[in-house]
Amino acid sequence: MNSHAELVGLIDRVLAYEPTTVTPLVPPVLRVDGVRHEPGDATVLRCEGLSPGFLPWSLHCEGAVAVRILEEVPELASGRPRAALAARLLEQLRVILIRTREGSPRFALSTIDRVEVGPQRVLLTGTCTLIVPASPRVATAAV
């Protein structure tokens, strides 16, 4: 510090400093047909010709998860997304919906029909398909 004025200026800046806000990590809330599920109960499959499904789903994201979506898809706005934008959003959801427990996902998200965006908040809705687990092969005796 060369002068008293510089020291006073530094003290003023320190006193005026406001720490940046920390974006909380809030887990997304998944609902399928109105029933709450773990986010990992849904997945996004890369299958052409997959049935669009008939079950309504919603994913409410806040905090860090919403910020990540908004950073990855900066043009995201409330309303019905274009097909290309919906496809990009589904790709982003592949990362968000990672299973954290054993077992297989129960639902495959097929469409994103509506988006609602707010400050640090994203709500996605669409339709999904029920994933029916393959039954184990049963050996039958030849007659």
N, C-alpha and C positions, 0 to 999 in steps of 0.2 A: 504494500500500500504506500503510495507516494504522498497522499494528502489526507487531511481530515475529511474532505468532501467525498473522496473515494470510499473511505471507511464507512461514512454515513450512508452512502449509496448502497454498499454491500449489505449493511444491516437492514436497510429498508427492503431490499430484495429478499433477504432471508425471512423477514417478518411477513412479507406479502406472499411467500411461497405457499401454494396449495398443493398438497400431494395429489398425484393422479389417482383417479378412482380405480379400484381393483374390480374387474368384472367377475362376479361370482360364477362358479361352475354349478349350475343348476341342471339336474338331469332332465331330459325332455320327458313330456307326459304323452304317452301313446294311448289312444282310445280306438277300439275297433267295435263298431256297432254300439257305441255308447258305453262300453265296458273298458275300464282301465287295465292296461297290460304293461309288462316290462318292455322297454324299448327294444330289447333283443329278441322279443317274440315276433318281430317283423323283420323282413329282409327285402332286398331288391334283387330280383333275378334278372340275368341277362339272357332272356329268351325271346326270340322273335315269335310273334303269333300267340303270346301268352294271353289267356283270357283276361279281359279288363276287370273281371271280378264284379261282385255285387255287394260286398260288405263296405259300408262307409267307414273311413278311418280319419283320424286327425292326429297331428303331432304338434304339441305346443312347446316351443323352445324359447328359453329366456337366458339372459346372461351370456356367458362365454360361448355356448353352443349357437345361440342366435347371432352373435357377433361373427362367429366363424362363417356361418352361412352367408351373412351379409357381405363379408369380405370376399368370399369365394365367388359370389354371384352379385356383384355390386349394382347391377341394373334391376334387381328384384324390387317389385312394387306390388301393392295390393291389387287384387283382381284375379282374373282368369289368365294363367300364364300361357304364352305361345308354346307350341309343341317342343321346340328346341330348348326353350328355357325349362320346361317341365322335365325334359330328359336330363338336363344338367343338374337340376335339383335332386332328381332320383339318384344320380351318381353321388352327389354329396351325402345323401342319406345312407348310402352303403357304408360309409365310414362311421356315421353317427350311431347306426343301429347295430353295432358290434355286440355279439352275445357275451355276457359276462358270467354266464352259468352254463351248466351242462344241458344237453338236449338240443333239439332242432327248433328253428323258427316255426311258428304256426301260421304266419300270414305272409303273403308276398304282395308288397305294395305295387299296384299296377298303374294308377293314374294320379296326377296332382291336378285337381280341378279348380282349386281356389287357394289364394295366398293372401294373408293379412300380415302387414309389416308395421311395426311400431319401433320406438327407440328400445333397442336391446330385446326385441321380441319378434318372433316369427311364428305364425300359425299356418300350417299346411293341412289341406283336406283333400280327400280323393276317394278312390275305391281300391279295394284289395281282394285277393283271392285267398281262400283257405287252403293251406298246404296239407294235403292228406298224406300221412307217412305211408311209405311202401310197407306192405305186410310181408313178414318173413315167409319165404317159400316153405310150404308144408310138403314133406315127402309123403307120397302115397304109394302103397304097395301095388305092384303090377299084378293083375289078375290073370 
